[in-house]
């Protein structure tokens, strides 16, 4: 094993385990991991309900899930750097079994615990007092000290509440109450976060591990190089595309870096990128894999539970920013290649522009045609096949799979396993594309189940995994059988079962860190709910931000980055979303900005993944530097510079929710995509200092101004024409009468928060149908009364729109803002584009002069 491979393995130990023992202990670890994967597949499948056996409720499943995670954590992660790596000490074996027993306690004694809620026995208390410290020790081993320390601080705060300063003081929690809340109930360790890890995340991590084992990772890399390798900076562009493709299925920044980076980074260095820039390109593209649908990072599945919307909605909202971010990164790589004067690889003749456009149009038309045929074809088959639809779709999938395998057998792809071998000839795109089309079938099944059938994420991942298992077992013998030369280069049926076994083991070992992280983050969530510290921290953060929403967002971003230096993305998201998301939403209401909950959660999520880049502790940057042999800190700094576009996007979609496709129709969404992509490319040109030629300082400012105008045209339009007309509170009925039913009215109201303090907020009130203002007010379920010159809410009908929006008795209406007719904000794009044309004209003129001089 080479020095490079050793160093990479050390860096990804946090994903797969740092200890690799031999002998019987290796079989034991592999057996436990395999058993864990089988258990997760079992509970995700419909089989328990068909056979009426092995049906577990949420608490039981979470207990078993954590049992496996804890024992594997102690067996595969050594206590200290000097601890043995080749065998498992007896003390670690004992700790692993004791920790597992404390988690399994909830499963074994579930019936007893359910019959005496809140009444702890001595055994319950002892189990919790042993389980919590062992969980923190497992966290320290797997994820490092930061998360364990933060959880310990929250536990100490729960007990020492009466001795805290006045601002942080609370009545305190007894040891018994703490043990019950954190370990015995589902409010702490066994809460929502661990539930999402059990129900959704494991299946998606397993799906990615199996897909990688099947050979899809290498296929995506080959395909990206065959498509983009001939361009300027081709290997870097291929790294971006291949990382986007593998990131969609891995959900891990570090795993993505070492999967694609071991090949792409050396290739980038050979075409002229420095070690640091090559590593930074790989890091910037790999980290964004967690925000790329359809398989996003584990935190995305937590949003399903925290926000209460289907996963398909998360995908819809996240798609546009993720796609724009990747397109912008491709452009950044192109600009770097232009700066360095790089030349394309190989001798591929450039195609005429018309032929390129025709090829692109044909490709889009072909993919669209196939998609429509699948969608409407299966839609037509549903009523015909009825209850046999599952069997019928299985037969169709089998036929398609065999057909794609036949195509693959006739188009063997070029091997690209040796990253140190010079790439003198690029792979043939057609051969590469046709050699692995069957790898797309599991992704198609996954997306179909998620987007069309609207199955749960766990069940969708299960059916995608079933398709993958079939591919893993059968692809080798079938490819050998279908090859015209009767060769057996692809391996045997036995090799397929070995691939399946190793993929399931790898998936389980990759899940240890996520399982431990979600359980420990549950301690923090439990402490917040038990002590009410969330309200205290909200007041503190609001005080620091001085009531300014933008400053609040900046503080949240910094907080996420600092936490992310020591926490994985999932734990970071849980902590920050629990503490700060409600504050941002509330502060937005007080400032008159209605911030959708999904926008704030994605804001936190984005900055959580940015922590994998940010020096001095960006783990993805360290992994890339190990491959590139460059400086980890310089790699992190350069990667952060490339990732400025990702850092800018969350601020933009907070203030312009159109980017998240919220309440946007198809054509408006398409227009937003085009304009937002152009704006992000201009932003990249402004931050990278190169557009048509090298920018002058004032051109950078102008380009950033253009990008801002395209992203937020409403900012400038609000200066020209006020979007709302102010009505006195007494004229709310008149404002409703003057407003169309497709509009919304903004109400500023004064009420009280949960502890009785005055609270001002702004609400968006949809104008209901009705002929008069009185009818519309009645449709809202809102009754008003005037007292001492104040307009107060007298009553809201139960279940009415007014009650759902948070209006209730005795709130005072301070201001009514009704929308006015004005020109569309998109007209501000015209001066922005005119300014862009001016900068382009100046640079084109300067470049011509430079060429003439040369």
N, C-alpha and C positions, 0 to 999 in steps of 0.2 A: 504493500500500500504506500502510495506516495505521500510526501509531506503535505501537499495541497489537500488530498483527500482526508488526511487525519485532521487537519485544522478545520475543514468544513464540517466534519462529523461532530467535532467538539462544539461548534457553534449551533448546530441544529439539535443538540442534545435536549434542548428545552422542548422540542416537539416530540421526539421519539425515545427519550431515555438515554442517560449517559452511561449506564452500566450494561455491559454485554457479557454476562457470565457464560460458562460452558457447562457441558454435562447435564445432569438431571435438573439443575436449577434453570437452565436455558429452556428445557422442555416444559418445566412448570410455568415459567413466565409466558411462553408461547401458548400453552394450553389455556391459561387464564385469559389471555388476550383473545384467543379464538372463541372461548366460551362467552366472553363479554359481547363480542360481535354477534354471535348466534342468538344470545338473549335479546339484544336490541332489535335484530331482524324479526324475532318471534313476536315481540310486543307491538312492533309497527305493522305487522301483517294482520290480515283478517282471520288467520288460522285459529287463534285462541277462541274466537267467537263461533267459528265453524265447528270445532271439536269440543267446545265448552270445557276447555282445560287450559290451565296456565293463564287465566285472566287476572291481571293485576290492576289495582286502582293506581292513581297518580302517586300517592305517598309510598306505596309498596315498590313501585317501579323506581322512584327516585332513590329509595333506600338501597336497592340492589345495585343501581347505577353507581352510587357513591361507594358502595362496598368494593366493587371492582376497581374503581379509580384509586382508592386509598391503598389497597394491597399492592397494586402495580406501581404506585408512586414509591412506596418503601422498598420494593424489590428492584426497581430499575433506576432509581435516583440515589446516589450515595449522599451521605450526610455532609461530608466535607471534601475539599479538593484532594486531600491526601488519602481519602478513604479508598479501599480497593475497588477496582473496576472489573476484575475478572471473576469474582465470586461474591456471594451475598453473605455478609456476616450474620451470625445467629441473632444478634440484637436487632438488626433490621428486619429479619424474618419474623421475630416475635412482635416487634412494633407493628408490622404490616398486618398480622393476623388479629392483634388486639384492636387496631384502628378499624379493620374491616368488621369485626364483631360489634363495635359500637354503632356503626352505620346499619348493620343488618338487624340490630335490636329493634328498630322501628318496623321492620318487615316481620320478624318472628313474633313479636308481641303486639302486632297491630290491633287485634281485636280487643285485647285488654286495655290498651291505651285509648282506643275509641270510646270505651265504656266509662272511662273516668277522666274526661278532659279537664286539665288544669289541676288534677290531684296527683302530685308526684309521689311515688314511693321512693324508698331509699335506693332501690336498684336503678330507677329512672335517673335520680340525681347523680349517682356514681357513674353511670354510663355517659351522661352529658359532660360531667367534669373530666372524664378521661377522653371522650371523643373530641371536644373542642380543642384542647392543646395538641392532640395528635394531628388534627386537621391543619392547625397552624404550622406544625412541624413539616407536614407533607407539602404545604404551600411554600415554605422556606426552601425546601429541597428542589421542588419542581420549578418554581417561578422566581426564586430569590427572596430576599428579606422584605422588600418594600410592602407588598400586599399583606404579608403576615403582620408586619408592624402596624400598618393602618388598621387592620382588623382588631389587633390587640388594643390599640388606642380607643377604639369605639367600645370595646368590652369594658375597659377601665372607666370610660366616661359613663357607661350605664350604671356602674356600681358607685362611683364617686360623685354622682350628681350633686348631692347636698354640699359638697366641699368645693365646688367650682365657683369661679367669679360670677357676679350677679347676672351678666349677660348670658352665660352658659349654664346657669344653675337650674337643676330640676330636683324633684323629690327623691330620686334615687331608686334603684332596683335591687331587690334582694337576690341572693345567690340562687335561691330556689326558683324565683320568677325568671331570672336570667336563663337558667338551664332549661326551663320549660319553654320559654319563648324561642330560644335559639336552636335547641336540638330536638325537643319532643314534638313541637307543633310545626306547621308549615309556614311560619312567619319569618324564620331565620335561615338556617343552613339548608333546610329542605323546602325552600320557597320557590317562587316563580323562576328564578334564574336557573336553579338546578333542574327544575321541571322542563324548561326549554332545552337544556343540554340533553336531558333524557329523551324527550319526545322528538325533537327535530334535528339538533345539531349533530348527534352521533351518526345518524343515517347519511347526512350530507358529507361529513368527513370520510366515512366509509366509502361512499360513492366516489369521492375524489381519489382515494387510495386505490380502489379497484380499477378505476379508469386509467390511472397512471400505470398500474401493474399490467394492464392489458396492452399498453404501448401507445396510448393516446398522447402522452406528453411528448414523446419523440416525434410522433406524427405531426403534431402542431408546430414543433420547432422546424422540421423539414419543410412543411408547407409555407411557413412564414419566410424562410430563407429563399425558397424557390420563387416566391412572389416578389420579394423586396430586395433580395441580395444584390441585384444588378444596379440598384440606385446608389446615389451618393450616400455614404454612411449606411449602406444596406444592412450590414450586420446589426447595427444599433436599431434600425427600424424593424428588423426582424425580431430583435429582442423585445421591443415594445408589443408587437402583435402576438408573439408566442407567449409572452407573459400575460397578456390579456386573456388569451384562450385558456392557458393553464390556470390562471387566477380564478376564472369562472368556476373551476371545479375543485380547487384546493382550499381556498379561503384562508390561506396562511401566507404572510409576507415572507417569512424566512424559508419555508418550504419552497415557495415559488422562486426565490433567489437561487437556492442551491440546485433546484431542478433544471431551470433553464440557463442560469448564470454560468454553470460549469462549462457550457458550450459557447454561449453567446459572448461572454466577457473576453475570453482569449481572441475570438474572432474580431471583436471591436478594437482590441489593442493592435491587431495586425494591420488594420486598415488606417490607423493613425490616431485613434483616441488614446489619451493618457490612461494610466491605470485607474486614477481616481474618477475620471469622466466615464470610463467604461463601466465601472462599478456603480456610479451614480445613476446612469441610464437604466441599468438593470434594477436597481433599488426603486427608482421612481415608478417604473412600470410594474414591478412585482407588488409593491404596496397597494397600488390602485386596484389590484385584482380583488381585494376585499370589498370594493364598492361596485363591482361589475356584476350585474344580474346575468343569469338567473340564480347562480349559487353564490351568494355574498357571504361575508364573514359571519361567525356565530352570533355576533351582536345584532345582526339584522333579524334573526329569528326571535330575539328577545323583544324587538320592537312590536312584533305581532301581539305579544301578551301585554306589553306596557301601554300600547296605544289602543289596542283592541280593534285592529283592522286586519283583513286577510293579507297573507304574504304576497299575493299577486298584486295588491295595491302598493306594498313596499317596493316591489319590482318596478311598477309603473312610475312611481315617483323618483326612484333612484336611477332609472335608465338614462335619462337625458344628461344629467351632470356627469355620470361616469363615461358615457360615450364622448362627450365634448372634451373631457379631461384627457382621454387617450388620443384623440385626434390632435389636440394641442401638443401632447408630448411627441407625437410623430413629427410635428412641425418644428418643435424645439431641436430635435435630433437633426432635422434637415438644415436648420440654421447653423448648428454646430459644424456640420459637414461643410457648409459653405464657408464658414470662417476659416476652417483648417484647409480649404482647397482640396478636399478629397475627391477622388475619381471613382467611378463605379467599378465593381469587381466583374471580371469575365469580359467576354467579347460579344455579349448579346446586343444585337443591333436594335436601336431604338425604333419603336413603332410610330408611324404617323399619328398625329393627334386624333384625326377622324377615326382611324382604326381602333385607337384606344377607347374612344367614346362609344363606338359601336360595340366593342367587346364588353365594356362595363354595362351598357344598356342591355345587351343580351344576357349577361350574367344576372342582373337584377330581375329581368323578365323571367328567366328560367327559374330562379329561386322563388319568385312570387307565384309563378304558375304551379310549381310543385307544392308550395304552401297552401294555395287555394284548393288544389286537387285533394290534398290530404284532408284539409278542414271540411270542405263540402262533401267529399267522398265518404268520410267517416260519419259526417252528420246525416247523410242520406242512408247509410247502412244501419244507423241506430234504430229507427222505427222498423226497418225490415227484419233485422236479426233479433230485436227485442232482448229477451233474457239470455240469448246466446251471443250477445255482443262481445263479451270478454273473450270467449272462445274464437269468435270470428276475427277480432282484431289481433289475437295471438297468431292465428294462421296467416293473416296478411303480413304481420311483422316477420314471421319465419320466412315467408317467400321473399320479402324485400331483403332480409338478412342474407339469405343464400345467394340472391342475385348480386348483392354488393360484394360478398366474399368471392364470387366468381370473377367479378371485375378486378378485385384486389389481387387474385391469384395470377391474372394475366398482366398485372402492372406492378412488379416488385419495385419498391422504392429503394433509392440509394441509401446505404448506411451512413450515418453521420455520428458515430459513437466516439470517434477520436477527435477531441477538441484541439489537440496540439498539431494535427495534420493540416497543412495549408489548404485552403479552399480554393483550388484552381479552377474548378468547374462547378457551376451551380446545378443543383438538382433540377430535373425537368418537372415543371409545374404540373403538367397533365399526369405524369406517372405518379408523382407524390400524391396529388389530390385523389386519384382513383385507388391508390393503395390502402387507404384507411377510411373510406367513407362509412364503413360499418361502425366506426367509433362514434359517429354522430347519433346513431339510433338511440342509445340510452339517454342522451341529452334531449332528443326529441320526445321520448316517452316521459321524461321528467317535466319538460315544459308543457307538454300536452295535458298531463294530469294537473299541473298547477294552474295553467292559464285557461284551459278549455273545460276540463271536467270539474275544476275548482275543488279538487281533493285537498285534504290537509297536507302541509309540507312533509310531515313524517310519512304518510301513506304514499305521496307522490315519489319521495325518495326511495321508498321500498320498491315500488314497481320499476323505477329506473335501475335500481340495484339488481332486481331479478333479471332484467335484460342484460345487465353487465355480467352477471354470473353465467348466464347462458353463453355469452360471447367468450368469456375467459376459458370455459371448459371446452368449447367446441371449435374455436377458431383455428387452433393449431392442426388438428387432424383434418378438418374440412379443407384448409388451404393446401395441405399436402395432397389430398385427394383430387382437388380441382386443378393443381398445377399440370400443365401439359407435358413437362419433362419428367413427371413422376418422382420428383425429388422429395426428400423428407427434411428439408432445411428448417421447417417451422416448428418441429418438435412433435411430441406425441400427446395423447389424451392424458397421460400421467402428468406431463408438464403443465397441462391446463389446470389440473387439480392442485398442483403445487403453486401455481400462480394465484389461484383462488385462496388457498390457505395463507400464503404470505401476504396477500392483499388485505385479508381480514385481520391478520395479526398487526400489520402496519397501521390500519385504520384505528384499531383499538389503542395502540401505543400512542398514536397522534392525539387521541382524545383524552389522555391522562391529564395533560395540562389544562385543557378546557374544563373538564369535570371538576378538578380541584379548584380552579379559579372561580367558577360559578358558585360552588359551595361556600367558599370563603367570602366572596362578595355578598352572599346572603347574610353573613354575620353583620356586615355594615348596613344592609337594608333593614335587617331586624332591629339593630340598635336605633336607627333613625325612627322607625315606627313605634318602638317602645318608649323612647325618651322624648320624642317631639323635637329633636335637635334640628330637624329640617327647617322648621319655622324660624329658629334662632339663626341658622346659617343664612337663610333667605334674607332676614333683616340685616345681617352683617354684610352680605354681598351687595345688597341694595344700598347700604350706607357707603361702601367703598366706591360703588359706581356712581354715587350721587344722583341716582334716579335716571341716569342716562343709559338708554338701551344699547347704543353702540359700544360704550365703555364696558357695559355688562357683558356683551358678547366677546369683547377682547379679553376680559378677565377670565371668562369661561374657557376661551381657546387656550390661554396661557396655563390655566389650571389643568386642562386636559393634557397638554404637552408635558407638563411637569409630572403629573401622575403617570403618564404613559411611558416615561423613562424607566419606570420600575414595574409597571403592570402590563399584562397582555391586553390587547384591544378589548376583549370581552369584559374583563374585570374593570377596566378603565371606563367603559361605556356604562356599566351598571352603577358605579360609584357616582360619576358625574351626572348621569341622567336622574338618579334618585335625588341628588342634592340640589341641582341647579336648573333642570328643565322647568319645574313648576315656577321657579323664580323668574325665568326669562319670559314665560307666557304671561305671568301676572304683571311684570314690569312693562311688557309690550302693551297690555290692555290699559295700563295707567298712562302710557305715552300716546295712546290713540292708535297704536299699530296692532292689528289683530294678527298674531303669529300662529299659523297652524302647528299643531303638536308634532306632526311628521317632520316639518321643517326644522324644528328645534332638535328633535332626536337625531336627524341626519347631520345637523351641525355638530353635535357632540361626537357622533360616530366618525365623521371625517377627521376631526382633530385627534381622536383616539388612534386612528391608523397613522396619522402623521408622526406620532411619537416613535414609530418604528424607523423613521428616517432621521429624526432630529438628534444631532449630537448634544451631549457627549455619550448618550447611552442608546443610540439607535441600533437595535440588534440586527436589523436587515442590512444596515450599512456595514456592520462588522462582518457579517456573513459574506457580503460582496467583496469586501477588502481582502478577506482570506483567499478568495479565488483570484482576484486581480493582482495581489501582492502590493497593493497601494496603501496609503495611510487611511485608517478607518475614520479619523476625524475629518480629514479633507474630503473623503468620499461622502460622509454624512452632510457636510456643509454644501457640497456641490449638488447632492441629491435634494436637499432642502430648497436650494435655488431653483432646480428643475421643477420642484413640487409647489412652487408659489401659486401656480394655477389652481392646484387642488385646495390650497389654503384660502384662495380668494372666492372660490365657488360657494362655500357655506354662507359667507356674508351676503353674497348676491342673492341666493335663493331665500334668505330670510326676508329681504326687502322686496324681492320680486318673485313671488311664488309661482309665476307662470313657468319658471324653469323646472319646477317639479310637476308640471302638467296638472296642476290643481284647478279644477273647473275650466278646462281648456278643451275645445273640440279638436277634431283631427287636423283640419286645415290650419287652424291657428297654431296647433302644436308643431306642425311641419314648418311653418314660418318661423316660430320661435327657435326651433332647432337650427335652421339655417343661419339666422341672425346671431344667435348665441354662440354658435361655432365660429363664425367670422369674428365676433367680438373677442373670443378666447384666443384665436390665432393672433389678433392684433395685440392683445395683452401679452402674449408670449413674445412677439416681436419687440414690444416696448421694454420688457424686462430682460430680454437677452441681448439688447443693443444692436440688433440687425434686422432690417426689413428687406429692401432690395439691395442695399449696400449697408455698410456700417453706419449706425445712427449717430447723429450729433445729439448733445444733451437735451436740447429743446425738442428734438424730434421724438425722443423717448417720452417726454411729457405729453406731447400732442397725441401720440399713439395711445397712451394710457387714457387720455381724455376721450378719445374716440371710442375705446373699448367700454368705458364707463357709460357713455351716452347710449351705446347699443344695448348694454345690459339693463340700464335703468333710465329709459326715456321719460318715465313719469316724473323723475326728479326735476328735470328742466321744465316740463310742462306745467308742474305745480307752481312754478314761478310766474308763468305767463297767465294761467287761468286757474283760479281756485276750483278744485273738483267738487266742493260741497257748498251749499248755501245754509247759513245758520238760521235756525228758527228758535224762538223762545220756547222753553219747556211747555208752556201752556198751549202752544200751537202744534203739538205732536200730531193731533188728529188732522190738521191742515197739511202738515208735511206728508202724512200718509196719503192723503187725497191727491196731492200734487205729484206723487211718485208712481211710476209704472211698476207693475207687479214683478217685473224682471230685475228690479233694482234692490238695493239694500240701504237702510238708514243706519247711521251711527248714533248711538245713544251714549252719552257720558253720564254715569250714575254714581252716586255716593252711598255706600252702605257700610257694613262691618265685616271684618274677616272672622276667622274661626274663634279668635280669642277676644272679640268685641272691640278691636281697634278700628278707627275709621279707615275705609279703603275706597279709593276712586278707581273706576275701571271703565273701559269703553267696550261696548257690545255692538256687533253687527246684527241688525234686525232685518230679516228678509221681508219685503213688502208682500202681504198676502193678496189673494184675489178679493175683489169687492168693488162695488159701485161708489161708495162714499168712504170718507175717512173713518166714520163711526163703525161701518161694517168691517173694515180692515182691522181696526183696533179690537173689535170683538173676536175676529178670526184669530188674532194673536193670543187671545185669552188674557188680555191685560185690562185691569180696571184701575183708574187713577183718581186721586182726590187732591184738592187744593187746601193747604193749611198754612196760615200765616204767610201767604204769598209764595209758598213752595209747592211744587208739584211732586206728590209722593205716590208710590205704588201702593194701591189699597188692597189689591188681591190679584193673584194669577191662578187661572184655572188649572186643576191638576192634569198633568200630561200635555199641557198646551205648549205651543212654540215658545211663548214668553217664559214659562217655567223651565223648559229645557235649556234656554239660553242663560239662565242664572238670575232672572229677575224674581224678586220676592217682596213681601210686604215691608213697608216702611223705608224702602230705598228712595232716595231723592234723585229726580232727574235734573241734571245740571245743564245739559246742552243737547240740542237735536240738530244733526247735520244731515241734510238730504242731498243726494247727488244732483248735479246740474249737467245740462247738455253742453259739451265742449268738443273741440276737435280731438281726434284720437291721439293718444300719447305717441303712437308709432311714427307720427309725422316728424318727430325730433330725430329720427334716424337719418333724414335727408341732410341736415347740416353736418351730422356726424360723418356720413359717407363723403360729403364734399370736402371736409377737412382731411379725411383719409386720402382722397384723390390728390389733394394739394401736397401732402407729404410724399406720396408716390411719385408725383411729377418732379419734385425737387430731387429726390434720390435717383430717379431714372436719369435726369439731366446730369447729375454729378457722376454717375457711373459711366455715362457716355464720354464725358470729359476725361475721366481716368483711363478708359480704354484707348482713347485717341492719343493720350500722352504716352501710354505704354507702347 
